[in-house]
C-alpha cells in the first residue's frame, strides 16, 4: 500500500529553491569573497541549474542583494525577539554587549565586509540595500529601547552608548582577519567595554520593575 505524502505546491517549491540559492550565496560570500561569488558557483553550490537561478533572480547583483536582505532580515527578527525576552525576564547591559559580539561574529560582519565596498561604488546596489539596513537598525533600536526602559535611562543616550558598542564590535571583528585565535585579547576588550557600559545603565532588580509596572497599571 502506497502512502502518499502531501504534495508541495509550486509556490512552496519556488520558495525552497530561492532559499537554497540565497543560502548558497551567503556561504560563498563568507567562504570565498565577493569576487568568487559567481552565478555558476551559486547554482552549483545550491544544487540547481543556471536556468533555475535566472528564473528566480535576474543576475548576480539581484541575487546578492536579495541574499543580504534575507540575512539581515533574519538578524533583525532575532534582535526583536531578544529585546522582548530581555524585557520579560530583566537582563543586563553585559548581555547586550555579548549578544552584539555573537551576532556580528557569526558570519554577519564577515559577509558585510564583502559587500560594503561594492555598495560604496555601485549606486544601484547601494539603493537596493538601504531599506534592508534600515530594518536591521530598527531591530537594534528595539534592543536599545528595551535597555533604556529596563534601566530607566534616556532613550537617546542609550542609543548613543549602544551604537558606540556596535562600532567597537565591528572594529574588533575586523581585527580577527589578521589576528585570529587570540580569545584573551578580545575577551579583555569586551570585559573593559562592559565596565564602561555598566556605568550608564545601573540595573534595578527585575522584581522591582515588575512591581512598578503593576503599580502603574493598577
N, C-alpha and C positions, 0 to 999 in steps of 0.2 A: 504493500500500500504506500503510495507516494504522498508525503506530507508537503503540501505547498506552502511556502512562506509568503509573507506579504511582499508583493512586487513593488519595487521603488518607482516613484513617478519620474517623469523626465526632468521635472524641476529639482527633485532630490538628487538625481544622478548628476545634473549640471552643477549643483551646489557642491557636491562632493569633488568633482573634477576641479572646480575653481579653487576649493580649499587645498587640494593636493598641489596645484600649481603655485599658489601663494606660499604654502609652507616650504616648497622646494626653493622658491625664490629667496626667502629669508635664510634658509640654510646655506645657499650659495653665497649670498651677501656676507654672511658671517664667516663662512669657512674659506671662501676663495676671493672675496672682494668684488667690487662693482665691475671692474674691467672684465672679469672672467664670468660674470653672470650674464650669459647669453641666452637667447631663446632656445637654441638647440639643447644647451645644457639643462635649462629649466625643464624642458619637455622630457629629456632623458631621465632626470632625477625624479620627476613626478610620475614617470611610467606611462606617459601619454604621447600621442603623435603630435608632430608640429601642427597638423591641421586642427587638432583639438585645442591646442594653445591659441592659435589665431582665431578660432571660433569664439573663444571666451575673452581674449584680450587683443586689442588692435596691434600691439607691438611691445617692444622691450620697456619703453618708458611707462606705458599703461599698466603693465603687469607689476613693475617695480612700485609705482605709485599706489596701486591697489593693495599690494602686499604690505607695504609700510603702513598704509592706513589701517589694514586689518590688525597688524601687530600693535600699533599704538591704541587702536580701539579696545583691544583686549586688555592692555595695560591700564587704560582709563577706567574700564569697568572694574578691574581688580582694585584700583585706587578707591573707587566709590564704596566697594564692599569693605575694604579696610577701614575707611572713615566711619562707616556705620557700626562696624564691630568695635572700633576704638571708643566711640561714644557710648555704646551699650554697656561695655564692661569697665570703662575707665582706664585708659592707657597712659603711658608716659612719653615725654619727648624723646627719650632714648629709643623707644620702639620705632618711632617715625624715622629717626636717623638710620637705624638698622634696616628698616624696610626700604628706604630710598637706595641704600647701598645694594641690597639684594636685587631689587628691581632693575637697577641700571647695570649691575654686573652680570645679570643673567641674559646675556646676548643683546639686550636692548641698546646699550650705548655703543657697543662694537658695530652693530648694524647702522646706527646713526652716523658714526664716523665715516661709513662708506658712502651714504647718500648725501650728506651735507655739502661736500664740495661740488657735487653736481647741481644741487639746488641753488648754490650761490651763483653759478654761471648759466643756469638754464631757467629763464623766467617762467616758461610754461610748466616745467616740472615743479618749480617752487610754488606756483599758484595752486597746483593740484594738492600739494602737501599742507598748505597753510590751514585750511579748515580742520584737517585731522589733528594738527599740532595744537590748535586752539581747543579742541575737545579734550586732548590729553592734559593740557594746562588747567582746564575746568575740573578735571579729576583731581589734580594736585590741589587746586583751591578748595575742593571739598574736604581734603585731609587737613589743610591749614585752618579752615573754618572750624572743623571739629576740635582741633587742638586749642584754638582760641576760646571756644565755648567751654572746653574742659578745664582750662586754666583761668578763665575769667580775664583774658587779656584783650587788647585792642586787635581786631582782625587785620588791619593794615600792617601793624607792626609785626604780627605773627607771620604774615605772608612774606615780609621782607626778610625775616630771620630764616624762614624755611626755604625760600628761594635761594638765599645765600648757601644753605645746606646743599641744595641741588647743584649749585655751581661748584662747590667743593667736591662733591661726589663725582661729578663729571670729570673734573681735573684729576682726581685720584685714579679713576678708572683709565683715563688716557695714559697714565704713567705705567699701568700694568703691561702695556705693549712692550716696553723696553725694560721694565722692572718686574718680571713675573716671579712667582714662587718666593715672595717675601711677605708672608702674612703679618709678621710682627710690625713691619713698617706701617701697613695700612690700618691694623688694629690700633696702633698708637695714635695715628691721626684721627681715627674715628672716636677713640676714647677722649682725646683732647677736645674735639668739637662737641661731643655730647655734654661735657662740662660747661662749655660756653652757652649752649642752647638751654641747659637746665636753669641757668640764672635768669632767663627770660620767662620761664614757664614753671613757677613753683606749683606743683600739683596738689590739689586737695584730695582727700580720700574719696573713693567712688561712692561710699555710703553717704557722705556729706552732700555730694552732688545730687544723689537720688532723693534725699530728704528735702533739699532745696527745691527740686523740681515738683515734688508732691505738694510742698507748701504753696508754690506759685500757682498750681492748678487747683488748689482747694477752694 
